[in-house]
Amino acid sequence: MEYLNQKAIIASIVYSLIGIVILVISFVAIEKLAPENLWKKIVDEQNMALAIMAAGFMLAVAFIVGMASHG
C-alpha cells in the first residue's frame, strides 16, 4: 500500500501556496484599509495589542483557507 501519494503531495503544496498568497493579499488589504501603517506600528513602536490583533487575523484567515482546501 502506498502511503505517500504523489498527487496528494502536489495538491497539498499547491493549496499551501495558494493559502499563503491569499493570506498575504488579505493582510495587504487590511493594511490599506487601516488609517495608519500597521506594520510600522508593530515593528517600530512595538505595539503589542496591534501585533496580537494581526496574529489573530492571520490565524483566522489561515483556518478559513485550510478548511476550504481540505474539503
N, C-alpha and C positions, 0 to 999 in steps of 0.2 A: 504494500500500500504506500502510495506516495504522499508524504505529509506536506512537502513544500511544492505547491502547485505554482508553476511559473506564471501562469495567467493571473492568479490571485495576488502574487507578489507585485507584478507590474501594475495591477489595478490599485493596490494599496499605495504604491509610490505615486501614481498619478493623482489619486484622491488626496494624498497628503500635500502634494504640490499645489493642487487647486485650493485646498483649505488654507494653506499659508498665504497664497495670493489674495484670497477673499479676506483673510484677517488683516493683511497689510492695507488693502483698499478700504476696508471699513474703519481702521484706525486713522488713516489719512482723511477720510470723510469727516470723522468726528473732530479731528484737528482743524479742519477748515471751518466747521460749523461753530466751534468754540470761539468766544470773544477774545481770548488771549492764546498765546502759544503754549500749548500744554507740555510739549517736550522740554521747552526752555524752563518752565516752572518746575518740572520734575527733576531735571538734571542740574540746572544752575542753582535754583532756590531750594532744592531738596524738599519739595512739598510732599510729605508722606501720604497725606489724605488723597491727594490727586493721583499719586502712584498706585495706591490701593484701588482707587476707582478705575484707573486704566487697566490694572491687572484683572479686576473683576469683569470688565468689559471684554477683555481678550479671552478670558475663560468662558464667558457666556457664548461668544461667537465660536470659539473652538468646540464647545459642546454641541452647538447647533449644526455646525459643518460636519462634525464627527457622526452625529446621529443621522444626518441626511445622507452621508456617503455610506453608512453602514446598512442602511435599508430601513 
